[in-house]
Amino acid sequence: MLQRICCFVTSGKTLSCLLLLSSLDVTSDTSLYGRIAIDSKHISNAVKKENFELENNESKIGIKGDLFELNKSGAKVIYQIEYGFDLVDGKARGDDGTFKQRNTFLGIKSHLGTIFAGTHDSAFKKSQLKVDLFNDLAPDIKNILHGENRLDDFVGYTSPKFQGVLSLTINKMKNPVKAGRDFESYAVNYSGKAFQAALAKDRQMKGYDSTRVSLLIPFNKSQLGFILQQSQDLSSGIENNGQVISFVKEVSDQGKIKFQHASSSMKVDSGKHATIGYDHLINSNVKLFTFYSLIDSPDKSRNKNIFSIGLEYKF
């Protein structure tokens, strides 16, 4: 099974590596997972007027699990191999091939924590705690805030949870431009029954130093989320602040209504992004979603109204 999956998700130089994994005696918790997501958008703005777009929303396929135990204390070698693909254009966005590498790594997990290396989301990016209700869609916070980075040449460590609620994540990534000035990303995460919180820091990350505080509060079949962020452009010294507030409420066993507002001058001068959406679960794997999003700024050429209807299948 693993060998067939490896042949499907990659080719070329990476294939021999994955076939080597398939020859190992993998444990029974190895799993195949993925997402197929696509939507149809109606976009209107001052430049293109009105148009319709069919868009892939970060569809992906992957395998993950344990390869083998290292010793009797329970330490084990873990892995994940994940690739993105595009249902619409036939090529993964930002890549020349059919597949685009996503979070792919090899690591060791023990009672002392997890250390892993490969390609992965930064601790700073992960610190948003799912405050972003429209992740991988047009209103994704990456369009308004710095720090949503996935990088290669990556080494990461995540500590065990202290008292079951507090953990530390440390990342170090090679800077492809300036040798000896590696990218660094850190996060302290708290996960309790009453709320979740994170404090994260990026250093030298693609030309920016950033600090982010995130908070997620569940209550009465609802969830309220906040992000406060400050980013400094290291070349100019200019600092910009950004914020996100989101709210989601279950209105039925199958339906959720969502609101989100993000603002900052990091990507767009005085940019604001307001979105309302609705998710409807057809079954445990399939979701129908729709949203209306307004992008606003003093630069009228950047402004957009987006109406979307889409479908997502997870396995």
C-alpha positions, 0 to 999 in steps of 0.5 A: 500500500505504502509503495503505491502511494509513494509512486502516486505522489511523487516522481524523479529524485524523490521517488527513490527515497520514498521507495526506500521508506516503503521497504521498511517494516512500517507500523500499523498506524501509518495512514493516508490522508488528504483534502480535495477542495475547489470553489467557484468565485464571482469577483468584481473590482475596479480593474477587471470589473466582473469575472468568474474563476474556478479555483483549487484551494490547496488540495493535498495528499499525504501519508504519515506514521511511525517507522519503528521504535528506537528503544524500550522507552517508547522513542520512535522514528516518525515521518510525514510525506505531503504534496499539494496538487491543483485540480483546476490548472493541473499544476500545483500553484507556485511550482512547475510540476504536477505536485508541490511539496508541503509539510514533509519531514522525518523526526524522532518522538519521545517523552522528551519531545519531538525533533524533526527536519525537512519542510514544514510550517513555521512555529509562527504560522502554526501559532494562529491556532485556527483563528483564521476561519478561511485558511487556504481560501481567498480571505486567508490571513496570509493576504493581510499579515506577514509570517504565513511561511512554510520553509525547507532546510528546516529543523524543529523541536516541540517540547512535551506539554508541561502540566498537560497544557503548556508547550514550546516550539523552536524552529531554525531554517536556512537563509538562502540569501545570507549565510550565517543568518538563519531564519528563526521561529519560536512559539509558546502555546497554552491549550486549556479547557477555557481557552487556547493561547499562543505567543510567537516570534519570527527573527530574520524571517524573509526580511521581517522580525514579527511578534504575534499573540493569538487567543481562541475562546470556545463557548456555547457552541461558538468560538471567538478568536483574536490575533494581534501582530507587529512586524518590522521591515528589517531593510527600512525599520518600518513597523506595522501592526495587524489584527484579526478577529473571528467568530464562528457559531454552530447554528445546527448539527450540520451548519456553522456561520462564520465572521472574520475581519482582518486589517493591517498595512503589512501587505496592503496599505491600510488594508481591510478584509471582511468576510462572512461565510457558511459551512454545511456538512453533507456528511463527516467527510464532505462540506459545502461552503460559501462566503462573501468577502470584501477587500478594502484599501485606499488603493482602489485598484486593490479592492475586491468583492468576492462571492464564492461557493465551494466543495471540500472532501477530506479523507 
